[in-house]
């Protein structure tokens, strides 16, 4: 009997509907899907710990914890940024994923949102 493996992207496609059945929490879009945008151009955010984000953006508008994961949300008049922090080993949780949207939920470039948030004055 010959066994064949499904291509990894096909397997993910077939399993994706099951993800909707899980709890809504801190799970960002999986980077393994291949169409996930690069995190490389998000300079001052990716790799930061929570204290670094607070120094850069100020007090977060939301701080959500689930197990060892954490999401810090920052808002401005222009956009909302979600920074997802996960620990690696015994280290401090650091930002591994960033998501951004306009305040009405429309898409916005994440780097543009980071720039807008870095200029916010006392919050929104």
MOPAC internal coordinates of N, CA, C and O (Angstrom, degrees):
PM7 1SCF
backbone

  N    0.0000 0     0.00 0     0.00 0    0    0    0
  C    1.4432 1     0.00 0     0.00 0    1    0    0
  C    1.5312 1   109.35 1     0.00 0    2    1    0
  O    1.2310 1   120.80 1   -49.71 1    3    2    1
  N    1.3162 1   116.08 1   130.29 1    3    2    1
  C    1.4606 1   121.75 1   179.74 1    5    3    2
  C    1.5202 1   108.32 1   -97.75 1    6    5    3
  O    1.2310 1   121.26 1   -52.56 1    7    6    5
  N    1.3172 1   115.20 1   127.44 1    7    6    5
  C    1.4605 1   119.88 1   177.72 1    9    7    6
  C    1.5122 1   108.58 1  -104.37 1   10    9    7
  O    1.2310 1   121.08 1   -44.59 1   11   10    9
  N    1.3015 1   115.53 1   135.41 1   11   10    9
  C    1.4619 1   120.35 1   176.70 1   13   11   10
  C    1.5119 1   108.67 1  -118.27 1   14   13   11
  O    1.2310 1   121.90 1   -36.92 1   15   14   13
  N    1.3024 1   113.96 1   143.08 1   15   14   13
  C    1.4644 1   119.70 1   176.87 1   17   15   14
  C    1.5142 1   108.77 1   -94.45 1   18   17   15
  O    1.2310 1   121.22 1   -36.32 1   19   18   17
  N    1.3229 1   115.27 1   143.68 1   19   18   17
  C    1.4562 1   120.13 1   174.10 1   21   19   18
  C    1.5176 1   109.26 1   -72.30 1   22   21   19
  O    1.2310 1   119.52 1   -35.97 1   23   22   21
  N    1.3088 1   118.52 1   144.03 1   23   22   21
  C    1.4710 1   118.94 1   172.00 1   25   23   22
  C    1.5228 1   109.46 1   -56.99 1   26   25   23
  O    1.2310 1   120.42 1   -37.26 1   27   26   25
  N    1.3244 1   116.80 1   142.74 1   27   26   25
  C    1.4712 1   120.26 1  -173.99 1   29   27   26
  C    1.5229 1   112.47 1   -58.43 1   30   29   27
  O    1.2310 1   119.76 1   141.83 1   31   30   29
  N    1.3483 1   118.05 1   -38.17 1   31   30   29
  C    1.4594 1   118.60 1  -179.49 1   33   31   30
  C    1.5273 1   111.38 1   -70.06 1   34   33   31
  O    1.2310 1   119.62 1   150.01 1   35   34   33
  N    1.3388 1   118.33 1   -29.99 1   35   34   33
  C    1.4603 1   121.12 1   176.47 1   37   35   34
  C    1.5264 1   109.64 1   -70.46 1   38   37   35
  O    1.2310 1   120.62 1   139.07 1   39   38   37
  N    1.3296 1   116.43 1   -40.93 1   39   38   37
  C    1.4653 1   119.97 1   178.31 1   41   39   38
  C    1.5233 1   110.56 1   -61.54 1   42   41   39
  O    1.2310 1   120.42 1   137.28 1   43   42   41
  N    1.3415 1   116.80 1   -42.72 1   43   42   41
  C    1.4659 1   119.93 1   178.17 1   45   43   42
  C    1.5232 1   111.07 1   -64.29 1   46   45   43
  O    1.2310 1   120.65 1   140.71 1   47   46   45
  N    1.3292 1   116.36 1   -39.29 1   47   46   45
  C    1.4641 1   120.74 1   178.83 1   49   47   46
  C    1.5226 1   110.59 1   -62.05 1   50   49   47
  O    1.2310 1   120.54 1   138.34 1   51   50   49
  N    1.3305 1   116.57 1   -41.66 1   51   50   49
  C    1.4625 1   120.15 1  -178.86 1   53   51   50
  C    1.5212 1   112.40 1   -71.79 1   54   53   51
  O    1.2310 1   120.54 1   150.73 1   55   54   53
  N    1.3285 1   116.58 1   -29.27 1   55   54   53
  C    1.4663 1   120.51 1  -179.28 1   57   55   54
  C    1.5230 1   113.33 1   -89.03 1   58   57   55
  O    1.2310 1   119.76 1   164.83 1   59   58   57
  N    1.3086 1   118.06 1   -15.17 1   59   58   57
  C    1.4679 1   121.56 1  -176.43 1   61   59   58
  C    1.5248 1   113.43 1   -55.06 1   62   61   59
  O    1.2310 1   118.68 1   137.74 1   63   62   61
  N    1.3503 1   120.11 1   -42.26 1   63   62   61
  C    1.4696 1   118.53 1  -179.95 1   65   63   62
  C    1.5228 1   112.99 1   -60.45 1   66   65   63
  O    1.2310 1   120.04 1   151.75 1   67   66   65
  N    1.3413 1   117.54 1   -28.25 1   67   66   65
  C    1.4613 1   119.49 1   178.66 1   69   67   66
  C    1.5140 1   112.14 1   -68.04 1   70   69   67
  O    1.2310 1   120.33 1   152.60 1   71   70   69
  N    1.3162 1   116.98 1   -27.40 1   71   70   69
  C    1.4589 1   120.55 1  -179.76 1   73   71   70
  C    1.5196 1   111.19 1   -62.78 1   74   73   71
  O    1.2310 1   120.15 1   150.50 1   75   74   73
  N    1.3096 1   117.31 1   -29.50 1   75   74   73
  C    1.4601 1   120.73 1  -179.88 1   77   75   74
  C    1.5190 1   111.75 1   -68.51 1   78   77   75
  O    1.2310 1   120.07 1   162.02 1   79   78   77
  N    1.3201 1   117.47 1   -17.98 1   79   78   77
  C    1.4583 1   121.03 1  -179.02 1   81   79   78
  C    1.5259 1   112.10 1   -81.47 1   82   81   79
  O    1.2310 1   119.71 1   164.14 1   83   82   81
  N    1.3169 1   118.16 1   -15.86 1   83   82   81
  C    1.4580 1   121.82 1  -176.40 1   85   83   82
  C    1.5104 1   111.66 1   -78.97 1   86   85   83
  O    1.2310 1   120.74 1    -4.66 1   87   86   85
  N    1.3449 1   116.19 1   175.34 1   87   86   85
  C    1.4584 1   120.05 1   179.50 1   89   87   86
  C    1.5204 1   111.12 1   -68.07 1   90   89   87
  O    1.2310 1   120.94 1   -33.47 1   91   90   89
  N    1.3100 1   115.82 1   146.53 1   91   90   89
  C    1.4584 1   120.80 1   176.00 1   93   91   90
  C    1.5150 1   106.80 1   -82.47 1   94   93   91
  O    1.2310 1   120.44 1   -64.46 1   95   94   93
  N    1.3144 1   116.76 1   115.54 1   95   94   93
  C    1.4474 1   118.33 1  -176.53 1   97   95   94
  C    1.4955 1   111.89 1  -148.97 1   98   97   95
  O    1.2310 1   121.16 1    45.76 1   99   98   97
  N    1.3101 1   115.39 1  -134.24 1   99   98   97
  C    1.4483 1   121.78 1  -172.00 1  101   99   98
  C    1.5174 1   113.32 1   -94.62 1  102  101   99
  O    1.2310 1   119.02 1  -168.12 1  103  102  101
  N    1.3104 1   119.47 1    11.88 1  103  102  101
  C    1.4442 1   120.51 1  -175.89 1  105  103  102
  C    1.5187 1   110.83 1   -78.42 1  106  105  103
  O    1.2310 1   120.21 1   -67.07 1  107  106  105
  N    1.3333 1   117.21 1   112.93 1  107  106  105
  C    1.4608 1   119.72 1   177.69 1  109  107  106
  C    1.5174 1   110.28 1   -77.40 1  110  109  107
  O    1.2310 1   119.55 1   -11.03 1  111  110  109
  N    1.3305 1   118.47 1   168.97 1  111  110  109
  C    1.4491 1   120.14 1   177.14 1  113  111  110
  C    1.5191 1   110.18 1   -57.96 1  114  113  111
  O    1.2310 1   119.94 1   -43.44 1  115  114  113
  N    1.3516 1   117.72 1   136.56 1  115  114  113
  C    1.4563 1   119.42 1  -177.20 1  117  115  114
  C    1.5158 1   111.90 1   -69.85 1  118  117  115
  O    1.2310 1   120.39 1   -49.48 1  119  118  117
  N    1.3169 1   116.86 1   130.52 1  119  118  117
  C    1.4601 1   121.38 1   179.41 1  121  119  118
  C    1.5223 1   111.11 1   -69.10 1  122  121  119
  O    1.2310 1   120.22 1   162.57 1  123  122  121
  N    1.3403 1   117.19 1   -17.43 1  123  122  121
  C    1.4610 1   120.87 1  -177.20 1  125  123  122
  C    1.5224 1   112.94 1   -71.83 1  126  125  123
  O    1.2310 1   119.52 1   172.20 1  127  126  125
  N    1.3114 1   118.52 1    -7.80 1  127  126  125
  C    1.4548 1   119.66 1  -177.91 1  129  127  126
  C    1.5181 1   113.10 1   -72.83 1  130  129  127
  O    1.2310 1   119.88 1   170.06 1  131  130  129
  N    1.2936 1   117.83 1    -9.94 1  131  130  129
  C    1.4483 1   120.39 1   175.81 1  133  131  130
  C    1.5209 1   114.05 1    85.67 1  134  133  131
  O    1.2310 1   119.53 1   150.00 1  135  134  133
  N    1.3144 1   118.50 1   -30.00 1  135  134  133
  C    1.4595 1   120.13 1   178.84 1  137  135  134
  C    1.5234 1   111.33 1  -100.17 1  138  137  135
  O    1.2310 1   120.44 1  -173.11 1  139  138  137
  N    1.3151 1   116.77 1     6.89 1  139  138  137
  C    1.4600 1   120.23 1   178.18 1  141  139  138
  C    1.5207 1   109.15 1   -69.32 1  142  141  139
  O    1.2310 1   119.90 1   -44.45 1  143  142  141
  N    1.3275 1   117.80 1   135.55 1  143  142  141
  C    1.4575 1   120.38 1  -178.47 1  145  143  142
  C    1.5234 1   111.94 1   -67.06 1  146  145  143
  O    1.2310 1   121.24 1   -25.90 1  147  146  145
  N    1.3012 1   115.23 1   154.10 1  147  146  145
  C    1.4573 1   121.45 1  -179.67 1  149  147  146
  C    1.5240 1   110.57 1   -68.44 1  150  149  147
  O    1.2310 1   121.32 1   -35.37 1  151  150  149
  N    1.3101 1   115.08 1   144.63 1  151  150  149
  C    1.4607 1   121.20 1   175.64 1  153  151  150
  C    1.5340 1   110.39 1   -95.21 1  154  153  151
  O    1.2310 1   120.34 1   177.68 1  155  154  153
  N    1.3360 1   116.95 1    -2.32 1  155  154  153
  C    1.4597 1   121.64 1  -170.87 1  157  155  154
  C    1.5236 1   113.86 1   -64.50 1  158  157  155
  O    1.2310 1   118.97 1   146.77 1  159  158  157
  N    1.3305 1   119.57 1   -33.23 1  159  158  157
  C    1.4627 1   121.50 1  -175.17 1  161  159  158
  C    1.5220 1   112.86 1   -89.87 1  162  161  159
  O    1.2310 1   120.10 1  -159.61 1  163  162  161
  N    1.3105 1   117.41 1    20.39 1  163  162  161
  C    1.4648 1   120.60 1  -175.84 1  165  163  162
  C    1.5208 1   111.55 1  -107.62 1  166  165  163
  O    1.2310 1   121.71 1  -149.08 1  167  166  165
  N    1.3280 1   114.33 1    30.92 1  167  166  165
  C    1.4425 1   127.68 1   178.78 1  169  167  166
  C    1.5039 1   120.11 1     0.02 1  170  169  167
  O    1.2310 1   119.60 1    97.38 1  171  170  169
  N    1.3272 1   118.36 1   -82.62 1  171  170  169
  C    1.4618 1   119.78 1  -168.79 1  173  171  170
  C    1.5282 1   114.31 1   -77.22 1  174  173  171
  O    1.2310 1   119.29 1  -178.39 1  175  174  173
  N    1.3244 1   118.95 1     1.61 1  175  174  173
  C    1.4627 1   120.23 1  -174.19 1  177  175  174
  C    1.5264 1   112.24 1  -109.97 1  178  177  175
  O    1.2310 1   119.80 1   123.31 1  179  178  177
  N    1.3284 1   117.99 1   -56.69 1  179  178  177
  C    1.4618 1   120.82 1  -176.91 1  181  179  178
  C    1.5229 1   109.27 1   -63.18 1  182  181  179
  O    1.2310 1   121.20 1   -49.96 1  183  182  181
  N    1.3237 1   115.31 1   130.04 1  183  182  181
  C    1.4600 1   121.69 1  -178.60 1  185  183  182
  C    1.5171 1   114.04 1    96.08 1  186  185  183
  O    1.2310 1   120.03 1   167.97 1  187  186  185
  N    1.3277 1   117.55 1   -12.03 1  187  186  185
  C    1.4736 1   121.27 1  -179.70 1  189  187  186
  C    1.5242 1   110.81 1   -77.21 1  190  189  187
  O    1.2310 1   120.55 1   -27.55 1  191  190  189
  N    1.3269 1   116.54 1   152.45 1  191  190  189
  C    1.4547 1   120.89 1   169.21 1  193  191  190
  C    1.5311 1   107.92 1   -90.62 1  194  193  191
  O    1.2310 1   120.30 1    -2.76 1  195  194  193
  N    1.3159 1   117.03 1   177.24 1  195  194  193
  C    1.4721 1   121.25 1  -176.75 1  197  195  194
  C    1.5287 1   111.46 1   -60.05 1  198  197  195
  O    1.2310 1   120.23 1   138.79 1  199  198  197
  N    1.3258 1   117.17 1   -41.21 1  199  198  197
  C    1.4697 1   120.14 1  -179.41 1  201  199  198
  C    1.5275 1   110.85 1   -62.68 1  202  201  199
  O    1.2310 1   120.22 1   141.48 1  203  202  201
  N    1.3272 1   117.19 1   -38.52 1  203  202  201
  C    1.4562 1   120.74 1   178.44 1  205  203  202
  C    1.5266 1   111.80 1   -65.39 1  206  205  203
  O    1.2310 1   120.61 1   141.54 1  207  206  205
  N    1.3371 1   116.45 1   -38.46 1  207  206  205
  C    1.4695 1   119.51 1   177.13 1  209  207  206
  C    1.5293 1   111.28 1   -65.22 1  210  209  207
  O    1.2310 1   120.59 1   139.26 1  211  210  209
  N    1.3202 1   116.47 1   -40.74 1  211  210  209
  C    1.4684 1   120.49 1   179.81 1  213  211  210
  C    1.5269 1   110.19 1   -65.80 1  214  213  211
  O    1.2310 1   119.99 1   140.79 1  215  214  213
  N    1.3296 1   117.62 1   -39.21 1  215  214  213
  C    1.4668 1   119.93 1   176.29 1  217  215  214
  C    1.5303 1   110.93 1   -63.02 1  218  217  215
  O    1.2310 1   120.34 1   142.30 1  219  218  217
  N    1.3211 1   116.96 1   -37.70 1  219  218  217
  C    1.4601 1   121.22 1  -175.87 1  221  219  218
  C    1.5284 1   112.90 1   -79.65 1  222  221  219
  O    1.2310 1   120.16 1   135.44 1  223  222  221
  N    1.3571 1   117.31 1   -44.56 1  223  222  221
  C    1.4673 1   121.73 1  -173.92 1  225  223  222
  C    1.5269 1   114.26 1  -106.17 1  226  225  223
  O    1.2310 1   119.59 1   161.22 1  227  226  225
  N    1.3211 1   118.39 1   -18.78 1  227  226  225
  C    1.4622 1   120.89 1  -173.07 1  229  227  226
  C    1.5258 1   109.70 1    96.66 1  230  229  227
  O    1.2310 1   120.81 1    11.93 1  231  230  229
  N    1.2999 1   116.05 1  -168.07 1  231  230  229
  C    1.4631 1   122.06 1  -177.94 1  233  231  230
  C    1.5216 1   110.54 1   -64.13 1  234  233  231
  O    1.2310 1   119.81 1   -48.81 1  235  234  233
  N    1.3432 1   117.96 1   131.19 1  235  234  233
  C    1.4629 1   119.37 1   179.14 1  237  235  234
  C    1.5249 1   111.21 1   -68.73 1  238  237  235
  O    1.2310 1   121.16 1   -27.75 1  239  238  237
  N    1.3228 1   115.38 1   152.25 1  239  238  237
  C    1.4613 1   121.07 1   177.34 1  241  239  238
  C    1.5174 1   111.39 1   -81.68 1  242  241  239
  O    1.2310 1   120.35 1   160.49 1  243  242  241
  N    1.3290 1   116.93 1   -19.51 1  243  242  241
  C    1.4689 1   121.71 1   175.28 1  245  243  242
  C    1.5228 1   107.57 1  -150.53 1  246  245  243
  O    1.2310 1   121.20 1   -34.69 1  247  246  245
  N    1.3280 1   115.31 1   145.31 1  247  246  245
  C    1.4597 1   122.39 1   178.19 1  249  247  246
  C    1.5204 1   106.09 1  -137.00 1  250  249  247
  O    1.2310 1   120.78 1   -74.55 1  251  250  249
  N    1.3289 1   116.12 1   105.45 1  251  250  249
  C    1.4667 1   122.20 1  -175.08 1  253  251  250
  C    1.5189 1   108.72 1  -113.61 1  254  253  251
  O    1.2310 1   121.00 1   -49.71 1  255  254  253
  N    1.3306 1   115.68 1   130.29 1  255  254  253
  C    1.4699 1   120.73 1   179.17 1  257  255  254
  C    1.5202 1   109.25 1  -119.71 1  258  257  255
  O    1.2310 1   121.78 1   -40.67 1  259  258  257
  N    1.3259 1   114.19 1   139.33 1  259  258  257
  C    1.4606 1   120.75 1   176.19 1  261  259  258
  C    1.5251 1   106.78 1  -144.31 1  262  261  259
  O    1.2310 1   120.85 1   -73.58 1  263  262  261
  N    1.3228 1   115.97 1   106.42 1  263  262  261
  C    1.4619 1   119.69 1  -174.23 1  265  263  262
  C    1.5172 1   109.35 1    62.94 1  266  265  263
  O    1.2310 1   120.87 1    52.31 1  267  266  265
  N    1.3375 1   115.94 1  -127.69 1  267  266  265
  C    1.4591 1   120.22 1   178.86 1  269  267  266
  C    1.5247 1   112.12 1   -92.12 1  270  269  267
  O    1.2310 1   120.21 1   176.94 1  271  270  269
  N    1.3220 1   117.21 1    -3.06 1  271  270  269
  C    1.4659 1   121.51 1   179.76 1  273  271  270
  C    1.5326 1   109.80 1   -88.31 1  274  273  271
  O    1.2310 1   121.87 1   -23.58 1  275  274  273
  N    1.3129 1   114.03 1   156.42 1  275  274  273
  C    1.4700 1   119.71 1  -179.61 1  277  275  274
  C    1.5286 1   108.95 1  -147.49 1  278  277  275
  O    1.2310 1   120.79 1   -38.15 1  279  278  277
  N    1.3235 1   116.09 1   141.85 1  279  278  277
  C    1.4657 1   121.07 1   174.33 1  281  279  278
  C    1.5127 1   108.15 1  -122.50 1  282  281  279
  O    1.2310 1   121.08 1   -55.15 1  283  282  281
  N    1.3277 1   115.55 1   124.85 1  283  282  281
  C    1.4553 1   120.82 1   173.19 1  285  283  282
  C    1.5212 1   106.79 1  -107.57 1  286  285  283
  O    1.2310 1   121.11 1   -48.99 1  287  286  285
  N    1.3290 1   115.49 1   131.01 1  287  286  285
  C    1.4691 1   120.98 1  -178.05 1  289  287  286
  C    1.5242 1   108.65 1  -115.90 1  290  289  287
  O    1.2310 1   121.77 1   -47.60 1  291  290  289
  N    1.3367 1   114.22 1   132.40 1  291  290  289
  C    1.4528 1   121.69 1   179.65 1  293  291  290
  C    1.5237 1   107.79 1  -123.44 1  294  293  291
  O    1.2310 1   120.69 1   -43.39 1  295  294  293
  N    1.3424 1   116.29 1   136.61 1  295  294  293
  C    1.4588 1   121.32 1  -178.07 1  297  295  294
  C    1.5221 1   110.46 1  -123.86 1  298  297  295
  O    1.2310 1   121.62 1   -31.43 1  299  298  297
  N    1.3233 1   114.51 1   148.57 1  299  298  297
  C    1.4603 1   121.19 1   171.38 1  301  299  298
  C    1.5211 1   106.69 1  -134.81 1  302  301  299
  O    1.2310 1   120.09 1     1.98 1  303  302  301
  N    1.3073 1   117.44 1  -178.02 1  303  302  301
  C    1.4631 1   120.85 1   176.95 1  305  303  302
  C    1.5221 1   110.76 1   -66.19 1  306  305  303
  O    1.2310 1   120.36 1   160.82 1  307  306  305
  N    1.3257 1   116.92 1   -19.18 1  307  306  305
  C    1.4623 1   121.81 1  -175.55 1  309  307  306
  C    1.5178 1   113.45 1   -99.08 1  310  309  307
  O    1.2310 1   119.81 1   139.17 1  311  310  309
  N    1.3478 1   117.96 1   -40.83 1  311  310  309
  C    1.4603 1   119.25 1  -170.35 1  313  311  310
  C    1.5241 1   112.65 1  -153.25 1  314  313  311
  O    1.2310 1   122.15 1    -6.26 1  315  314  313
  N    1.3328 1   113.48 1   173.74 1  315  314  313
  C    1.4556 1   123.18 1   175.91 1  317  315  314
  C    1.5185 1   106.90 1  -125.28 1  318  317  315
  O    1.2310 1   120.45 1   -47.99 1  319  318  317
  N    1.3350 1   116.74 1   132.01 1  319  318  317
  C    1.4554 1   122.28 1  -179.96 1  321  319  318
  C    1.5182 1   108.85 1  -119.03 1  322  321  319
  O    1.2310 1   120.52 1   -51.25 1  323  322  321
  N    1.3206 1   116.61 1   128.75 1  323  322  321
  C    1.4600 1   122.60 1   174.04 1  325  323  322
  C    1.5167 1   107.72 1  -107.75 1  326  325  323
  O    1.2310 1   120.22 1   -57.23 1  327  326  325
  N    1.3246 1   117.18 1   122.77 1  327  326  325
  C    1.4612 1   122.65 1   177.11 1  329  327  326
  C    1.5274 1   107.51 1  -111.81 1  330  329  327
  O    1.2310 1   120.87 1   -59.49 1  331  330  329
  N    1.3249 1   115.94 1   120.51 1  331  330  329
  C    1.4600 1   122.23 1  -177.66 1  333  331  330
  C    1.5138 1   109.42 1   -99.35 1  334  333  331
  O    1.2310 1   120.85 1   -55.32 1  335  334  333
  N    1.3317 1   115.98 1   124.68 1  335  334  333
  C    1.4568 1   122.02 1  -177.62 1  337  335  334
  C    1.5295 1   109.31 1  -113.57 1  338  337  335
  O    1.2310 1   121.14 1   -48.72 1  339  338  337
  N    1.3260 1   115.42 1   131.28 1  339  338  337
  C    1.4611 1   121.84 1   178.63 1  341  339  338
  C    1.5173 1   108.40 1  -132.65 1  342  341  339
  O    1.2310 1   120.14 1   -37.73 1  343  342  341
  N    1.3460 1   117.34 1   142.27 1  343  342  341
  C    1.4631 1   119.38 1   177.38 1  345  343  342
  C    1.5276 1   110.78 1   -77.33 1  346  345  343
  O    1.2310 1   121.06 1   -27.97 1  347  346  345
  N    1.3134 1   115.59 1   152.03 1  347  346  345
  C    1.4587 1   121.44 1   172.71 1  349  347  346
  C    1.5085 1   106.07 1  -121.40 1  350  349  347
  O    1.2310 1   120.57 1   -68.43 1  351  350  349
  N    1.3135 1   116.52 1   111.57 1  351  350  349
  C    1.4647 1   120.40 1  -174.63 1  353  351  350
  C    1.5154 1   109.48 1    67.15 1  354  353  351
  O    1.2310 1   120.85 1    46.53 1  355  354  353
  N    1.3252 1   115.99 1  -133.47 1  355  354  353
  C    1.4687 1   121.14 1   179.30 1  357  355  354
  C    1.5211 1   111.99 1   -94.82 1  358  357  355
  O    1.2310 1   120.05 1  -173.23 1  359  358  357
  N    1.3232 1   117.51 1     6.77 1  359  358  357
  C    1.4525 1   121.00 1  -175.99 1  361  359  358
  C    1.5199 1   113.23 1   -76.61 1  362  361  359
  O    1.2310 1   121.83 1   -10.24 1  363  362  361
  N    1.3099 1   114.10 1   169.76 1  363  362  361
  C    1.4656 1   123.04 1   177.15 1  365  363  362
  C    1.5365 1   108.88 1   -63.97 1  366  365  363
  O    1.2310 1   119.64 1   -42.20 1  367  366  365
  N    1.3453 1   118.29 1   137.80 1  367  366  365
  C    1.4716 1   119.05 1   175.87 1  369  367  366
  C    1.5230 1   111.24 1   -57.86 1  370  369  367
  O    1.2310 1   121.02 1   -42.28 1  371  370  369
  N    1.3152 1   115.65 1   137.72 1  371  370  369
  C    1.4697 1   122.35 1  -178.69 1  373  371  370
  C    1.5244 1   109.39 1  -129.97 1  374  373  371
  O    1.2310 1   121.07 1   -24.01 1  375  374  373
  N    1.3255 1   115.57 1   155.99 1  375  374  373
  C    1.4634 1   121.22 1  -179.45 1  377  375  374
  C    1.5242 1   109.48 1   -66.75 1  378  377  375
  O    1.2310 1   121.39 1   -56.23 1  379  378  377
  N    1.3283 1   114.95 1   123.77 1  379  378  377
  C    1.4552 1   120.47 1   176.41 1  381  379  378
  C    1.5259 1   111.65 1  -117.84 1  382  381  379
  O    1.2310 1   120.33 1   166.52 1  383  382  381
  N    1.3266 1   116.98 1   -13.48 1  383  382  381
  C    1.4638 1   120.68 1  -179.27 1  385  383  382
  C    1.5192 1   109.00 1  -149.29 1  386  385  383
  O    1.2310 1   120.57 1   -37.48 1  387  386  385
  N    1.3198 1   116.52 1   142.52 1  387  386  385
  C    1.4598 1   122.62 1   178.46 1  389  387  386
  C    1.5218 1   108.11 1  -132.15 1  390  389  387
  O    1.2310 1   121.02 1   -43.61 1  391  390  389
  N    1.3171 1   115.66 1   136.39 1  391  390  389
  C    1.4603 1   121.16 1   176.71 1  393  391  390
  C    1.5220 1   107.78 1  -130.05 1  394  393  391
  O    1.2310 1   120.31 1   -34.38 1  395  394  393
  N    1.3308 1   117.01 1   145.62 1  395  394  393
  C    1.4677 1   120.73 1  -178.89 1  397  395  394
  C    1.5139 1   110.02 1  -140.57 1  398  397  395
  O    1.2310 1   121.59 1   -27.15 1  399  398  397
  N    1.3340 1   114.56 1   152.85 1  399  398  397
  C    1.4667 1   121.47 1   177.13 1  401  399  398
  C    1.5215 1   108.22 1  -154.88 1  402  401  399
  O    1.2310 1   121.02 1   -22.54 1  403  402  401
  N    1.3261 1   115.66 1   157.46 1  403  402  401
  C    1.4566 1   119.30 1   172.66 1  405  403  402
  C    1.5219 1   107.61 1   -70.78 1  406  405  403
  O    1.2310 1   120.47 1   -15.36 1  407  406  405
  N    1.2960 1   116.71 1   164.64 1  407  406  405
  C    1.4688 1   120.16 1  -176.90 1  409  407  406
  C    1.5231 1   112.56 1   -61.70 1  410  409  407
  O    1.2310 1   119.93 1   154.88 1  411  410  409
  N    1.3391 1   117.73 1   -25.12 1  411  410  409
  C    1.4694 1   120.10 1   177.75 1  413  411  410
  C    1.5266 1   112.24 1   -88.37 1  414  413  411
  O    1.2310 1   120.14 1  -175.76 1  415  414  413
  N    1.3417 1   117.34 1     4.24 1  415  414  413
  C    1.4530 1   122.15 1   178.73 1  417  415  414
  C    1.5208 1   114.39 1    94.57 1  418  417  415
  O    1.2310 1   120.07 1   172.17 1  419  418  417
  N    1.3176 1   117.46 1    -7.83 1  419  418  417
  C    1.4633 1   121.06 1   178.38 1  421  419  418
  C    1.5270 1   110.25 1   -67.62 1  422  421  419
  O    1.2310 1   120.17 1   -26.51 1  423  422  421
  N    1.3224 1   117.28 1   153.49 1  423  422  421
  C    1.4642 1   119.63 1   179.70 1  425  423  422
  C    1.5227 1   112.65 1   -66.55 1  426  425  423
  O    1.2310 1   121.44 1   -28.16 1  427  426  425
  N    1.3183 1   114.86 1   151.84 1  427  426  425
  C    1.4670 1   122.08 1   174.22 1  429  427  426
  C    1.5197 1   107.09 1  -148.20 1  430  429  427
  O    1.2310 1   120.46 1   -31.36 1  431  430  429
  N    1.3060 1   116.73 1   148.64 1  431  430  429
  C    1.4550 1   122.29 1   176.00 1  433  431  430
  C    1.5244 1   109.14 1   -62.39 1  434  433  431
  O    1.2310 1   120.40 1   -49.57 1  435  434  433
  N    1.3187 1   116.84 1   130.43 1  435  434  433
  C    1.4645 1   120.63 1  -176.11 1  437  435  434
  C    1.5220 1   112.43 1   -63.80 1  438  437  435
  O    1.2310 1   120.16 1   140.49 1  439  438  437
  N    1.3177 1   117.29 1   -39.51 1  439  438  437
  C    1.4671 1   119.61 1   179.39 1  441  439  438
  C    1.5310 1   110.64 1   -64.00 1  442  441  439
  O    1.2310 1   120.08 1   142.82 1  443  442  441
  N    1.3356 1   117.45 1   -37.18 1  443  442  441
  C    1.4677 1   120.90 1   177.14 1  445  443  442
  C    1.5151 1   111.31 1   -65.29 1  446  445  443
  O    1.2310 1   120.69 1   140.44 1  447  446  445
  N    1.3179 1   116.28 1   -39.56 1  447  446  445
  C    1.4661 1   120.23 1   178.57 1  449  447  446
  C    1.5220 1   110.23 1   -66.01 1  450  449  447
  O    1.2310 1   120.26 1   138.10 1  451  450  449
  N    1.3263 1   117.11 1   -41.90 1  451  450  449
  C    1.4685 1   120.33 1   177.90 1  453  451  450
  C    1.5275 1   109.93 1   -59.92 1  454  453  451
  O    1.2310 1   120.67 1   136.88 1  455  454  453
  N    1.3372 1   116.33 1   -43.12 1  455  454  453
  C    1.4696 1   119.89 1   178.85 1  457  455  454
  C    1.5241 1   111.21 1   -62.82 1  458  457  455
  O    1.2310 1   120.27 1   137.40 1  459  458  457
  N    1.3359 1   117.09 1   -42.60 1  459  458  457
  C    1.4701 1   120.65 1   179.25 1  461  459  458
  C    1.5239 1   110.94 1   -63.86 1  462  461  459
  O    1.2310 1   120.54 1   137.53 1  463  462  461
  N    1.3325 1   116.57 1   -42.47 1  463  462  461
  C    1.4662 1   120.19 1  -179.68 1  465  463  462
  C    1.5261 1   112.02 1   -67.49 1  466  465  463
  O    1.2310 1   120.39 1   147.00 1  467  466  465
  N    1.3112 1   116.85 1   -33.00 1  467  466  465
  C    1.4656 1   119.14 1  -178.44 1  469  467  466
  C    1.5265 1   110.36 1   -69.86 1  470  469  467
  O    1.2310 1   120.28 1   162.51 1  471  470  469
  N    1.3321 1   117.08 1   -17.49 1  471  470  469
  C    1.4684 1   120.79 1   179.16 1  473  471  470
  C    1.5292 1   112.33 1  -100.75 1  474  473  471
  O    1.2310 1   120.06 1   177.68 1  475  474  473
  N    1.3360 1   117.48 1    -2.32 1  475  474  473
  C    1.4735 1   117.37 1  -177.33 1  477  475  474
  C    1.5202 1   109.47 1   -64.89 1  478  477  475
  O    1.2310 1   121.53 1   -30.63 1  479  478  477
  N    1.2991 1   114.67 1   149.37 1  479  478  477
  C    1.4631 1   121.43 1  -175.00 1  481  479  478
  C    1.5179 1   108.51 1  -116.63 1  482  481  479
  O    1.2310 1   120.29 1   -76.79 1  483  482  481
  N    1.3249 1   117.05 1   103.21 1  483  482  481
  C    1.4462 1   120.45 1   177.11 1  485  483  482
  C    1.5184 1   113.69 1    69.07 1  486  485  483
  O    1.2310 1   120.46 1  -152.80 1  487  486  485
  N    1.3100 1   116.72 1    27.20 1  487  486  485
  C    1.4616 1   119.42 1   177.87 1  489  487  486
  C    1.4995 1   111.84 1   107.84 1  490  489  487
  O    1.2310 1   120.29 1    42.11 1  491  490  489
  N    1.3155 1   117.05 1  -137.89 1  491  490  489
  C    1.4474 1   122.77 1  -173.28 1  493  491  490
  C    1.5022 1   108.37 1   -73.48 1  494  493  491
  O    1.2310 1   120.10 1   180.00 1  495  494  493

